[in-house]
Amino acid sequence: MDKPTPRPHLHVYDDGPAVARAFADHLVEKLRQQPEGPLFWALSGGSTPKLLFKLLAEEYGEKIDWSRLHFFWGDDRMVPYNDPESNYGEVKSLLFDHVAVVEDQIHPVPTDLPAEEAAEAYAATITELLPQNSDGLPIFDINMLGMGGDGHTASIFPDSMELLTDDRVCAVAKHPESGQLRVTLTGPVINASDEVVFLVTGGSKTERVAQILNDTPEGEQFPAAHIRPTSGNLHWFMDRDAAKEVK
Ligand SMILES: O=C1O[C@H](COP(=O)(O)O)[C@@H](O)[C@H](O)[C@H]1O
């Protein structure tokens, strides 16, 4: 018999800033519980992470041993690092420029390469640096994700569900409306993470969150519903608006 999928841990706070603070505290606690060694963190873009990076820079500079953190991205857009669309560029200006991170431990997607080459090079970097599970998949300690209003996560969109089972570490994705190219971690890699944490806020996500977390048949068509780490450590940090219709 298949093992039942454990229920995600749901955490609901008043608003986006409270969600960002709760995640920052969660990170501090994770470092405390795992007091030695590196912590491999896959970051995401999005509105709530922006609040998080600003908060970490302003209030957590001294609370975190930054030398233990190794930074990667769950997805990034194929734009220069100084483009406002760059997920890496955002973290650099909001966080890395203000705290004692170790430069050599920051691993952005090499967006100066053509997209397919960038995906392959990024997969090679991740494979070289991270520990692997028995299936040869890299293990991120924390994979932080957002969810778009269309149910996408990382850059796995509803029209490219095959990326949820792709056997590569990274793949090229295309935004369904703008056609913008991106590099994303694939589903098996996200699900091999020791812990996955969604940060989702705002009333524009209420219906999608309910479809996914209430286990409705409609929810299955959205990539975010298929993120079920084999470790069982799945957390959804939400504000009241996003979680309003979760039963
Ligand atoms: O395109 C992206 O969007 C998602 C969700 O962002 P949000 O602003 O709706 O929270 C994000 O997780 C992903 O990294 C980003 O590239």
Ligand as a Chemical Component Dictionary entry (heavy atoms), coordinates in Angstrom:
data_LIG
# 
_chem_comp.id                   LIG 
_chem_comp.type                 NON-POLYMER 
_chem_comp.pdbx_formal_charge   0 
_chem_comp.three_letter_code    LIG 
# 
loop_
_chem_comp_atom.comp_id 
_chem_comp_atom.atom_id 
_chem_comp_atom.alt_atom_id 
_chem_comp_atom.type_symbol 
_chem_comp_atom.charge 
_chem_comp_atom.model_Cartn_x 
_chem_comp_atom.model_Cartn_y 
_chem_comp_atom.model_Cartn_z 
_chem_comp_atom.pdbx_ordinal 
LIG O1 O1 O 0 7.111 34.402 -11.345 1  
LIG C1 C1 C 0 7.273 34.173 -10.182 2  
LIG O2 O2 O 0 6.189 34.184 -9.360  3  
LIG C2 C2 C 0 6.106 33.329 -8.242  4  
LIG C3 C3 C 0 4.990 33.868 -7.330  5  
LIG O3 O3 O 0 5.167 35.242 -7.092  6  
LIG P1 P1 P 0 4.112 36.132 -6.262  7  
LIG O4 O4 O 0 4.527 37.583 -6.435  8  
LIG O5 O5 O 0 2.758 35.889 -6.841  9  
LIG O6 O6 O 0 4.200 35.701 -4.823  10 
LIG C4 C4 C 0 7.459 33.203 -7.568  11 
LIG O7 O7 O 0 7.417 32.207 -6.601  12 
LIG C5 C5 C 0 8.552 32.868 -8.594  13 
LIG O8 O8 O 0 9.827 32.727 -7.976  14 
LIG C6 C6 C 0 8.613 33.977 -9.585  15 
LIG O9 O9 O 0 9.639 33.783 -10.550 16 
# 
loop_
_chem_comp_bond.comp_id 
_chem_comp_bond.atom_id_1 
_chem_comp_bond.atom_id_2 
_chem_comp_bond.value_order 
_chem_comp_bond.pdbx_ordinal 
LIG O1 C1 DOUB 1  
LIG C1 O2 SING 2  
LIG C1 C6 SING 3  
LIG O2 C2 SING 4  
LIG C2 C3 SING 5  
LIG C2 C4 SING 6  
LIG C3 O3 SING 7  
LIG O3 P1 SING 8  
LIG P1 O4 DOUB 9  
LIG P1 O5 SING 10 
LIG P1 O6 SING 11 
LIG C4 O7 SING 12 
LIG C4 C5 SING 13 
LIG C5 O8 SING 14 
LIG C5 C6 SING 15 
LIG C6 O9 SING 16 
# 
